[in-house]
Amino acid sequence: MEADKVDKFLLANESKFPDYEIPIHRLLDLPPEKEAVLVKTRFKSPGDMLLVSFFFGYFGLDRFMIGDKIKGIFKLLTFGGLSVWYLIDLFLIMGTTKRKNMEMLEEIVKKDI
């Protein structure tokens, strides 16, 4: 991936990742096939996930959407952990979303050994 493409990717997606963890040096060395996968990948917006958590957090939809299926099921069955887990997730869901996006990015740029 060329430096200007990396800059464009970072500008478009910087709010979706923790600031200190983006592997810029690994993005520069991406082969074209992984670059195409990276461009097509839709990362979750932390702000959108906060809204989903606020309106549908009692049903675990926020956790299902970021890929935490087990936590989503527990949240669904307990109606947001009897509202306690729902309130906690309102504060934590943005950071969790960024971490899940980072895991997806690392999976894409992971080098084959």
SULVEN-V821724 format. One record per backbone hydrogen bond with DSSP energy under -1.0 kcal/mol. NH is the residue of the N-H (numbers start at 0). CO is the residue of the C=O. If there is no record, write none. Layout:
NH/CO  NH/CO
This chain:
5/1  6/2  7/3  8/4  9/5  10/6  11/7  12/8  13/9  15/12  16/13  20/17  23/21  26/22  27/23  29/26  34/30  35/31  36/32  37/33  38/34  39/35  40/36  48/44  49/45  50/46  51/47  52/48  53/49  54/50  55/51  56/52  58/55  59/56  60/55  63/59  64/60  65/61  67/62  68/66  71/67  72/68  73/69  74/70  75/71  76/72  77/73  79/74  81/77  82/78  83/80  85/79  86/82  87/83  88/84  89/85  90/87  91/87  92/88  95/91  96/92  97/93  98/94  99/95  100/96  101/97  102/98  103/99  104/100  105/101  106/102  107/103  108/104  109/105
